[in-house]
Amino acid sequence: MTAQVQVALARRTVTPAGLWTFGAAASAPLVVLLGGIPAIYAATGVTALPATYLLVAATVALLAVGYTAKARQVSHPAAYYGILASGLGRGWGVAGGMVALLAYNAIQISLYGLLGATLAAQLGGSWPVWAGIALASVAVFGRWPVVRSTWLLAGVLTVSLLVVAVFIAAGVGSANTLSWDGFNASGLAVGGIGGAVAFGVASLMGIDAPGSFVEEAVDRRAVSRATITGALVLGVVYATAAWAMGLAVGPASPGQAAAADPDLPLTILDRAGTFWVTAAGLLLILAIITAMLAFHSVIARYVFAMAREGVLPTGLAGADGGARVAAPRGGSLTQTATAAVVVGGFALVGADPVGQMFAWLSTLGALGLLCLLLAASASALTAPKPARGDGGLWQWRVAPTLGLLAGSVVLVAMVSNAGALLGAAPGSLLPLLLPAIVAGTAAAGGMWAGHLRQTQPQVYAGIGHGTPATNAVPDAINVNI
C-alpha cells in the first residue's frame, strides 16, 4: 500500500433531488409497504404502529443532524469513516469504515434473498438462480455513471410512491369510520413495542446514503436537507400507510389480519382495482433492484475512498473515467464479488432466503448503521468551534445530544428485541451474535489502523483526509437531476 491516489469522484454531478432520491430509494417504500408494515403488525401486535413510526423517524432525523453536519465538514465518500476519523481519531475512523462496509453489504446482500424468493414464487424456478440474475444486473448497473443511475432510481421511486398513495386512499376509503387509535400514545405502552421500534429502524435504514455523495454534490448543504427530510418524509409516509392498513381491517386488530393474510396490502390495494395489484407486483421487483443499486453505489464509494487513502489495497481505487471518476469500478467489482460469495454460501447450505438470509442480514445491517449514526453524533459533539463551519448550536450541540439520548434508547430496544426480527426461539443466543459481529468488526478495524500506524505511518497520517485538492483533480462540469 502507498499514500493517497490522486483520483476524485466527478464533482458537481448530483443535485439535491438526486441526493434525496438515493436515500429514499435505498429505504424502498414499496418494500416497506408490502413486506415491512404487515410483518410488524403480525409479529408484534402493536396497534400504535403509526405513532411508533413517527417517533422512530424523529429519532433518526435527530441523529442525522450531527451526521450530516460532519459529512459536509469532512466531505468524504466513505462518510462514517471520515466523520469518525476527524472527530474521534483515526483508529475510530477505520473501525467505523469497516462497520459501514459490513452493514451496507449486509443490507444490500439481504435483498438478493428477498428478490430471489419473490421471483421464484411468482415465476417459478430456484431462488438462487433469480438472485444470480439480479446480481449480474446490479453489477452492470453499478458501473453506470451516477447521472444515469439516479434517473433509474428516480423513475422507480416516483411510481412506487404513487402506488403507496393509492394504497393509502384505498385503505382510508374502505374504512367505516376514521379512527386515530394508531396515533394514541397509550398504545405504545405494550409488550411488543420494542420489536416494533426495531422493525421501524430497519425500515428507515438507507436514508443516510446522501452522505456518501457529498464529494459529487452540487451543493454540500443539500446533504443535510436530503437526509433529514428523507427520514421525516418517509416516516410520515410509513406512518400514514400503517394507519390506512389499520383502518382497512379495523384499528383494533391489524396484527390478527396481517397474520391471517400474508398478502394483506395487496388485498387492500385490490379495492382500488386489479391494475394496481399487478403494478405493485411488478414495481416490487424493480424497487428491490433499485434499492440494491443504491446500496451498491454507496459501498462502491466506501471502497474507492478508503482505497484511495491506502487503508484498503490501492488497486481498488480503480475507476471508470480517468482521474475524474463517474463510477468507482474497483469498489463496484468488490461489492459484486462479495455479494456473489455470500449469496452462494447461503444457497449451498440450503438457507431460507427470507426467514434466514433476508432477516439475519438486514437486521445485522440496520444494527450496524444505527451504531454508526450514534457514533457520528458523538463525533459532532467533539468538534471544536473553529472546525464547525456552517451551522450553529442546534446542529453541533443540541440535536446530537438529543439524538444520542433517544438513539441509545432505540438501540437498547433493537438489541433486546433482535430475536423478534430474526424469528429466534425464546432463550436463543442467536440474537447476541449480531452485536458481537458488529463489535468484532469494529475491533478488527481498530487493530488494522494500529498496524498501519506502526508499518505505514504515511498511510495512517492520511486517514480521513477525503477529497484530493481541486488543482490536483479538476472539477467536472456534468450535472445530474
N, C-alpha and C positions, 0 to 999 in steps of 0.2 A: 504494500500500500504506500501511497505517496500523499502529498499535500493536496489542496483543493485543485480540482479540474475546472478550468475556466469555460464552463458552458452554463447557459441560463435558459429558463423557460421563456417562451415568447411573451414578452411583456405587452401590457395594454391590449389584451385579446379577449378578456372575459368581463362583460359588463355586469352591473348589479342584478339584472334579470337572469343572467347566466349563473351567477353565484347562487341565487335563490333556487334556481332550477336544480342544480346539483344536490343541494341539501334536501329539498323536498322529494326529488326522485329517489334518493337513497333511502329515505324513510318509507317510500312506496305506499301511498294512501290506500290504493285499491287492495293491496295485500293485507293491510291492517283491517279494512272493512270486511273482506270476505273470510279472513282467517283469524286475525288477532282479536277483534272485539267479541265474536261469538265464543272463541276459546276462553277468553277471560270470564265471560258470563258463566259458561258451563263449568269451568274449573274452580271458580271462587264463590259463586252465588252472590256476589256483591251487587246490590241493586243501584248503588250510588256510583256506578262506573263513570257517568258523565262528570260528576264532581271530582272524581279521582283523576281523570284525565286533565282537568283544568289545574289541579294542584301540582301534578307531576310536570305539566308544561311550564307552569310558573317557576318551579324549582330549576328545571333545565335552562330556562331563559335567564335566570339569575346567574347560574354557573357560566352561561355563555358570555355574560358581560365581561368578566375577567379574562376568559379565554380569548375572546376576540380583541380586547384591548391589547393583550400581549401579542397576539398574532399580527396585528398591524405594526406593532413596535419592532418585532424581530424579522418580519417579512420572510418567513421560511416555509417552503413547500411541505417539509416534514414538521407540521405545526407544533405538535406536542413536544417533539424532540427539541426544536428551537426555543420554545417557551420555557421549558424546564431547565435547559442549559443556561439561558440568560438570567433566570430568576433564582434557581435553587442550586445550580452548579453543573459542571459538565457531566459528571457521573450520573446525576439525575436525568440529564438530557438524554444520554444514551439509553438509560433504563426506560425512560418514557417512550423513546423511539421504538424500542423492541416490543414494549407492551402494545403500542399503537399498531405495529405490524401484525402482532398476534391477534389483536381484537378485530381490526378491519378485515384481515384474512379470514378469521373465524366466521364473521357475519357474511362475507361475500361467498365463501365456500358453502355455508349452510344453505344458501338459496339454491344451489345445484340439487340438493336433495328434495327441496320443496318443488322445484320446477320439474325434475325428473319424475317424481311421483304424480304430479298433476297431469303431465302429458301422458304418462302410462295409463292413468285412469281414464283419460278422455279418448285416447287414440290407440291404446293397447301397446304391447311391447314391454321392454325392460327399462326400468328407471335409469340404470347406469348408461344405457345407450343414449337415451334422451339427454342425460346430463352431459355426456361426452359431446353430443352435437352442440349443446348450448355452450360448452366450454370452448369449442372451436370457434363459435360465432363471436363470443366475447373477446377471444384472442384477436380476431380480425378487427372488430370494432374498437378495441383498446389501442390499436395503432393509428386510429384516425386522429387528425388534428382536433384540438379541443373545440374549435368552432363547429365542426361537423357533428361531433358527439353531443354538443349542447342542443343543437337543433333536434336531434333524435329524441333526447330526453324530454325536451320541452313539449314536443308533439304528443308523446305518450302520456306525460303528466297532465297536460291540459284536458285530454279526453277522459283520463281516469278521474279527474276531479269532477268532470261533468257527470259521469256515472254515479259518483258518490252523492252529488247534488240531487240527481234523480231518485236515488235510494232514499235520501232524507225526505224528499217530497212524498214518496210513496208510503214511507213509514208514518209520517205525520198525518197524511191524508187518510190513512186507513184507521186511525185511532178514533174511538168513540168520543173520548174527551181528552183534552190536553192535561197531562199530569206533569208536575215539576218535581216529583219524588226523586228522580235521578240526580237532582242537584241539592238534595236535602243533606245537610251536614250530619244529621243523626245517622244517616246510612253509612257513614264512614267508620262508625264505632262498632264494627262487626269482625268476626274471626278471620274472614278471608281477605281483609283489606291489604295485608302485607303482600299477598300474592298478586292482587290487582295492581298495586303500586309497581311491583316488579315487572309484570307484563306491560304496564304503561310505559315504563322506562325503555323497555326493549322496543316498543312501537316507535319511539322518537329518536332512537339512535340513527345517526346518519346526518342529522341536521348540522353537525359540526363540520361537514365536508367543505364549506366555503373557505375555511381557514387554510386549506392546502392549496388554494388557488390564488393566494394573496400576491405571489410574485407575478401572476398573469393578469391581475385585476386592473381594470381601467381606473377605478377609484378604490383605494385600500380601505377607506372608511366604510364602503359598502359591505365589507366582510361582516362588520358588526350588525348592520341592518338586516342583511340576508340571513344570518344565523339566528339572531334573536327573534325577528319576525317569523322566521321559519318555525321555531319552536312554538311561539304563541299561536300563529295561524293554524298550524297542524293540530295543536292541542284543542283549539276551538272546533276544528273540523271533526276530529275524532270524538270529542265530547258530544257534539250535535248528532253524529251518526249513531253513537251508543244510545243517546236519548231517543232518537227516532226508532231504533230497534226495540227499545223497551216499550215505547208507545204502541208499536205494531202488535206486540204479543201480550201486552199487559205489563205495566211497570212493576207489579209485584212478583212476576215470575219469569223474567228474561233468562235466568240461568237454567230453569227447567226446560224452557222452549229451545234454547240453544243446545242443550244436551240431547233432547229428543230429535232434533232436526239438524244434522250436520251442515245442511245447505240452507240454513235459515235466512241468511242475507239474500240469496237468490230467490227464495220463496217470497220474500217481501218485495224484492225488485220485480218479480213477475207481475205484481199488481199494476205496474206501470206499462206492462207489455212484454211479450216474449222477446222482442227485439233487444231490449235492454239486458235480458238474461244472456242472450247469445253474445252481445257486445262485451258484457262483463267477463264472460269466459275467455274470449279472445284477448281482451285487454289485460287480464290477469297474467297471461303468459308474457305479454310484452312488458308489463310493469315489473315482473320479476327480472326479466333480462336487462331492462334499463337500470334497475337497482343494482344488479351485479356489475353493470358497466360503470355506474357512478363510483361504487366502492373500488372497482378495479383501477379507475383513474386516480383515486386518492392513494391507493397502495403504490402504484407506479411512481407517483411523485415522491412518496416517502423513500422508496428505494433509490430513486435518482438523486435526491438531495443528500441523503446520508452517504451514498457512494461518491458523490461529488466532493465531499469533505474527507473521504478516505476512511470513514468509520465502517462502511461496507466496501467490498472489493471495488476499486475504481472502474473496472470494466463494466460494472452495472450502470454506470452513468452514461453508457452509450445511448444515443438518441437519434431520432429522425429529424433532420432539419439543420444539421451542422451545429454551429455554436449557439444559435437561437433555436430552441427546441420546441417543436409543435407537439410532439408525442414522445414521452420517455420510453424508448424502445427497450432498454435493458430492464427497467422496472416492470414494464408490461410483460415481457417474456418470463421474468422471475415469478410474477404473480400467477401467470398461466401454468407454469411448471409446478408451483406449489399446490395450486388447486387440483391439478391432474393427479398428483401423488395422494393427496388427502381423499379425494373422491374415489380413486381407485382402491385405497385402503378400506374405506367403509364398504364399498361394493364387495371386496374379496371376503370380508368377514360376515357378509350377509346382514348388515345392519339395516334397521328400518329407516328409510330415507327421511321420514318426517318425525316420527316419535323419538328417534335417536340422533341421526345426523343433523337435522334442522334444529331440533330442540336443544341439543347439547351445545352445538357450535354457536348458535345465535345467542344463547344465554351467556356463554363464555365471552363473546364479543361485547355484548351490552354491559356486562360487569366490568370488563377492562376499560371501555370508553367512559363509564361513569367514574371510575377511579381516576382516569386521566383528566376529566373535567374538574374534579376536586383538586387535583394537583395543580392544574392551570390556575385555578382561583387562588390557591396558596402562593403560587409564583407571582401573581398580580399584586398580592398584598406586600410582597417583599420589595417591589420596585421603588427605588428612591425617587423623590420628586423630580430631579433633573432628567430622569430617564423616562418619564411617563409620556412625554409628548402631548398629543391632544387628549382631551378628556379631563374630567375633574374628579372630585371626591367620590361621586357616585360610582364611576367606572373602576376606580382603583382602590377604593376602600369599602364603601357601604355595600354595594352589590356583591363583591367577592366574599365579604364576611357573611352576609345573609345566605349566599349560595352555599358556602361551606357548612353552615349550620343546617339548612334544610337538606342539602345533598347528603350529609352524613346520616341523617335520619332515613333518607331513601336508600342509601347504601346498606344500612343495617337491615332494613325491611327486605331488600333484594337478596342479601346473603342468607338471611334466616328463612326465606321462602323459596330458595333456589330449588328445593325438592318439588314444589308445585310446578315450576317451569320445566323441570326435567321429567316429571312423571315418576319420580322415585318413590319407592315404598317408604312408609314411616319408619324412622330409625336408621335408614340407609346412610352410609358415609359418603355416597357418591356426590352429594351437593358440596361437600368440603373440598372435593378435588378441584373445583373451578377456581376458588380464591387461591388455592395452593399453586395452580398453574400460573395465574397472574403474578403472584408474588415471586415464584421461581423465575419467571421470565424477566421481571424487573431486576432481581438479584443477578441473573446472568448478564444483563446489560450493564449493570454497575461494575461487575468484575471485568467485563470486556473493556470498559472505559479505563479501569485501573491498569489493565495490561497495556493499553495504548499509551497511557501516561508514562509507563516505565520503558517501553520499547520504541515508541514513535512519538516523542514529545511534540513534534511539529504538527502531526495529525491531531493530537489531543488539544493543542492550543487553538486549533481551528474549529473545534466542535461548536456548532450552533451559529456560525458566522453568517449563514444564509446566502443571500443573493450576491454574486460577484459584482465588482464595480461596473458601473454603466459604461465607462470608457473602455473596459476590457471586453465587454459583450454588449454591443449596441442594442437599443430597443427595437422591437418590431413595430410595424405600423398597423398590422391587421387588427380588426375589431370584430368581436363576436356580438351575438344578440344581447 
